[in-house]
């Protein structure tokens, strides 16, 4: 994901926040969230 202000590549945090992926800009510190569309766990 790209930063809207700096136009550089953002880094992803390792853990998810409320089923969203957290991206942080290394230059300006802006934070963006992206819906996590990874495979959900099958129901048991």
MOPAC internal coordinates of N, CA, C and O (Angstrom, degrees):
PM7 1SCF
backbone

  N    0.0000 0     0.00 0     0.00 0    0    0    0
  C    1.4479 1     0.00 0     0.00 0    1    0    0
  C    1.5246 1   108.47 1     0.00 0    2    1    0
  O    1.2310 1   120.88 1   -35.36 1    3    2    1
  N    1.3244 1   115.92 1   144.64 1    3    2    1
  C    1.4626 1   121.43 1  -177.41 1    5    3    2
  C    1.5252 1   110.37 1  -103.65 1    6    5    3
  O    1.2310 1   120.65 1   -34.24 1    7    6    5
  N    1.3285 1   116.37 1   145.76 1    7    6    5
  C    1.4664 1   122.00 1   176.42 1    9    7    6
  C    1.5255 1   108.95 1   -73.77 1   10    9    7
  O    1.2310 1   120.55 1   -44.30 1   11   10    9
  N    1.3233 1   116.56 1   135.70 1   11   10    9
  C    1.4616 1   120.69 1  -178.90 1   13   11   10
  C    1.5260 1   112.10 1   -69.25 1   14   13   11
  O    1.2310 1   120.41 1   145.87 1   15   14   13
  N    1.3329 1   116.83 1   -34.13 1   15   14   13
  C    1.4692 1   120.59 1  -178.24 1   17   15   14
  C    1.5259 1   111.76 1   -81.81 1   18   17   15
  O    1.2310 1   120.62 1   126.81 1   19   18   17
  N    1.3383 1   116.42 1   -53.19 1   19   18   17
  C    1.4715 1   121.84 1  -171.03 1   21   19   18
  C    1.5236 1   113.60 1   -88.32 1   22   21   19
  O    1.2310 1   120.10 1   158.25 1   23   22   21
  N    1.3296 1   117.42 1   -21.75 1   23   22   21
  C    1.4712 1   122.48 1  -176.19 1   25   23   22
  C    1.5272 1   112.46 1    62.97 1   26   25   23
  O    1.2310 1   120.86 1  -146.02 1   27   26   25
  N    1.3559 1   115.97 1    33.98 1   27   26   25
  C    1.4598 1   119.30 1   174.87 1   29   27   26
  C    1.5231 1   108.76 1  -119.36 1   30   29   27
  O    1.2310 1   120.84 1   -13.46 1   31   30   29
  N    1.3182 1   116.00 1   166.54 1   31   30   29
  C    1.4597 1   121.82 1  -175.70 1   33   31   30
  C    1.5231 1   111.40 1   -71.10 1   34   33   31
  O    1.2310 1   120.87 1   -48.31 1   35   34   33
  N    1.3379 1   115.94 1   131.69 1   35   34   33
  C    1.4575 1   121.34 1   179.09 1   37   35   34
  C    1.5194 1   109.53 1   -89.56 1   38   37   35
  O    1.2310 1   120.64 1   -24.57 1   39   38   37
  N    1.3405 1   116.39 1   155.43 1   39   38   37
  C    1.4586 1   121.14 1   178.31 1   41   39   38
  C    1.5210 1   109.44 1  -101.16 1   42   41   39
  O    1.2310 1   120.66 1   -36.54 1   43   42   41
  N    1.3332 1   116.34 1   143.46 1   43   42   41
  C    1.4607 1   121.44 1  -177.64 1   45   43   42
  C    1.5226 1   110.23 1   -94.56 1   46   45   43
  O    1.2310 1   120.48 1   -41.99 1   47   46   45
  N    1.3353 1   116.68 1   138.01 1   47   46   45
  C    1.4586 1   120.65 1   174.92 1   49   47   46
  C    1.5163 1   108.72 1   -74.41 1   50   49   47
  O    1.2310 1   120.51 1   -27.91 1   51   50   49
  N    1.3342 1   116.64 1   152.09 1   51   50   49
  C    1.4533 1   120.67 1  -174.75 1   53   51   50
  C    1.5237 1   113.45 1   -69.56 1   54   53   51
  O    1.2310 1   120.02 1   141.73 1   55   54   53
  N    1.3708 1   117.57 1   -38.27 1   55   54   53
  C    1.4504 1   118.58 1  -177.80 1   57   55   54
  C    1.5245 1   111.32 1  -100.28 1   58   57   55
  O    1.2310 1   120.70 1   -18.25 1   59   58   57
  N    1.3292 1   116.27 1   161.75 1   59   58   57
  C    1.4591 1   120.82 1  -179.80 1   61   59   58
  C    1.5168 1   110.07 1   -93.87 1   62   61   59
  O    1.2310 1   120.64 1   -25.21 1   63   62   61
  N    1.3182 1   116.38 1   154.79 1   63   62   61
  C    1.4534 1   123.72 1   179.25 1   65   63   62
  C    1.5212 1   107.90 1  -122.42 1   66   65   63
  O    1.2310 1   120.59 1   -70.43 1   67   66   65
  N    1.3362 1   116.47 1   109.57 1   67   66   65
  C    1.4689 1   122.21 1   178.96 1   69   67   66
  C    1.5277 1   111.31 1    52.19 1   70   69   67
  O    1.2310 1   121.15 1  -130.83 1   71   70   69
  N    1.3263 1   115.41 1    49.17 1   71   70   69
  C    1.4695 1   123.96 1   179.03 1   73   71   70
  C    1.5279 1   112.05 1    59.79 1   74   73   71
  O    1.2310 1   120.67 1  -148.23 1   75   74   73
  N    1.3327 1   116.32 1    31.77 1   75   74   73
  C    1.4551 1   121.89 1   175.50 1   77   75   74
  C    1.5186 1   109.57 1  -130.08 1   78   77   75
  O    1.2310 1   121.22 1   -27.97 1   79   78   77
  N    1.3369 1   115.27 1   152.03 1   79   78   77
  C    1.4570 1   120.36 1   176.60 1   81   79   78
  C    1.5219 1   108.44 1   -93.03 1   82   81   79
  O    1.2310 1   120.65 1   -43.80 1   83   82   81
  N    1.3411 1   116.37 1   136.20 1   83   82   81
  C    1.4591 1   121.22 1  -176.40 1   85   83   82
  C    1.5171 1   109.18 1  -104.72 1   86   85   83
  O    1.2310 1   120.43 1   -55.23 1   87   86   85
  N    1.3341 1   116.78 1   124.77 1   87   86   85
  C    1.4498 1   123.18 1   179.77 1   89   87   86
  C    1.5317 1   108.67 1  -114.82 1   90   89   87
  O    1.2310 1   120.71 1   -44.56 1   91   90   89
  N    1.3327 1   116.24 1   135.44 1   91   90   89
  C    1.4596 1   121.84 1  -178.62 1   93   91   90
  C    1.5290 1   109.40 1  -125.98 1   94   93   91
  O    1.2310 1   120.92 1   -45.95 1   95   94   93
  N    1.3279 1   115.85 1   134.05 1   95   94   93
  C    1.4640 1   120.96 1   177.36 1   97   95   94
  C    1.5227 1   108.90 1   -79.38 1   98   97   95
  O    1.2310 1   119.50 1   -54.56 1   99   98   97
  N    1.3337 1   118.57 1   125.44 1   99   98   97
  C    1.4646 1   120.49 1  -179.59 1  101   99   98
  C    1.5305 1   113.10 1   -69.33 1  102  101   99
  O    1.2310 1   119.69 1   158.09 1  103  102  101
  N    1.3272 1   118.20 1   -21.91 1  103  102  101
  C    1.4631 1   120.56 1  -177.14 1  105  103  102
  C    1.5329 1   112.62 1   -88.37 1  106  105  103
  O    1.2310 1   120.37 1   125.10 1  107  106  105
  N    1.3487 1   116.90 1   -54.90 1  107  106  105
  C    1.4734 1   118.60 1  -174.94 1  109  107  106
  C    1.5244 1   113.19 1  -103.66 1  110  109  107
  O    1.2310 1   119.36 1   169.37 1  111  110  109
  N    1.3363 1   118.82 1   -10.63 1  111  110  109
  C    1.4547 1   121.26 1   177.49 1  113  111  110
  C    1.5159 1   114.84 1    82.21 1  114  113  111
  O    1.2310 1   119.99 1  -167.76 1  115  114  113
  N    1.3327 1   117.62 1    12.24 1  115  114  113
  C    1.4653 1   120.72 1   179.03 1  117  115  114
  C    1.5224 1   109.91 1   -67.46 1  118  117  115
  O    1.2310 1   120.74 1   -33.81 1  119  118  117
  N    1.3324 1   116.19 1   146.19 1  119  118  117
  C    1.4674 1   121.80 1  -177.73 1  121  119  118
  C    1.5153 1   109.35 1  -118.11 1  122  121  119
  O    1.2310 1   120.58 1   -45.98 1  123  122  121
  N    1.3288 1   116.49 1   134.02 1  123  122  121
  C    1.4637 1   121.93 1   174.94 1  125  123  122
  C    1.5182 1   108.52 1  -131.02 1  126  125  123
  O    1.2310 1   121.07 1   -31.45 1  127  126  125
  N    1.3293 1   115.56 1   148.55 1  127  126  125
  C    1.4566 1   121.07 1   177.86 1  129  127  126
  C    1.5136 1   108.78 1  -113.81 1  130  129  127
  O    1.2310 1   121.06 1   -34.43 1  131  130  129
  N    1.3408 1   115.59 1   145.57 1  131  130  129
  C    1.4615 1   122.21 1   179.16 1  133  131  130
  C    1.5145 1   107.32 1  -131.80 1  134  133  131
  O    1.2310 1   120.67 1   -44.33 1  135  134  133
  N    1.3249 1   116.33 1   135.67 1  135  134  133
  C    1.4565 1   119.82 1   179.20 1  137  135  134
  C    1.5206 1   109.48 1   -61.77 1  138  137  135
  O    1.2310 1   120.85 1   -46.88 1  139  138  137
  N    1.3402 1   115.99 1   133.12 1  139  138  137
  C    1.4598 1   121.07 1  -177.89 1  141  139  138
  C    1.5133 1   108.82 1   -84.55 1  142  141  139
  O    1.2310 1   120.11 1   -68.35 1  143  142  141
  N    1.3171 1   117.39 1   111.65 1  143  142  141
  C    1.4642 1   121.89 1  -178.04 1  145  143  142
  C    1.5217 1   111.93 1  -106.92 1  146  145  143
  O    1.2310 1   120.76 1  -154.73 1  147  146  145
  N    1.3313 1   116.15 1    25.27 1  147  146  145
  C    1.4657 1   119.08 1   176.53 1  149  147  146
  C    1.5150 1   109.61 1   -69.30 1  150  149  147
  O    1.2310 1   120.02 1   -12.54 1  151  150  149
  N    1.3388 1   117.57 1   167.46 1  151  150  149
  C    1.4592 1   121.63 1  -177.20 1  153  151  150
  C    1.5350 1   111.37 1   -59.60 1  154  153  151
  O    1.2310 1   119.70 1   -56.84 1  155  154  153
  N    1.3267 1   118.18 1   123.16 1  155  154  153
  C    1.4618 1   119.31 1   176.01 1  157  155  154
  C    1.5203 1   111.21 1   -73.77 1  158  157  155
  O    1.2310 1   121.00 1   -22.71 1  159  158  157
  N    1.3246 1   115.70 1   157.29 1  159  158  157
  C    1.4620 1   119.36 1   178.81 1  161  159  158
  C    1.5223 1   110.20 1   -69.37 1  162  161  159
  O    1.2310 1   119.81 1   -41.18 1  163  162  161
  N    1.3289 1   117.96 1   138.82 1  163  162  161
  C    1.4702 1   118.81 1   178.81 1  165  163  162
  C    1.5285 1   110.94 1   -69.33 1  166  165  163
  O    1.2310 1   119.74 1   -34.67 1  167  166  165
  N    1.3336 1   118.10 1   145.33 1  167  166  165
  C    1.4699 1   119.86 1   179.12 1  169  167  166
  C    1.5221 1   111.21 1   -65.79 1  170  169  167
  O    1.2310 1   121.24 1   -35.19 1  171  170  169
  N    1.3288 1   115.24 1   144.81 1  171  170  169
  C    1.4669 1   119.47 1  -178.37 1  173  171  170
  C    1.5075 1   111.21 1   -97.94 1  174  173  171
  O    1.2310 1   120.10 1   180.00 1  175  174  173

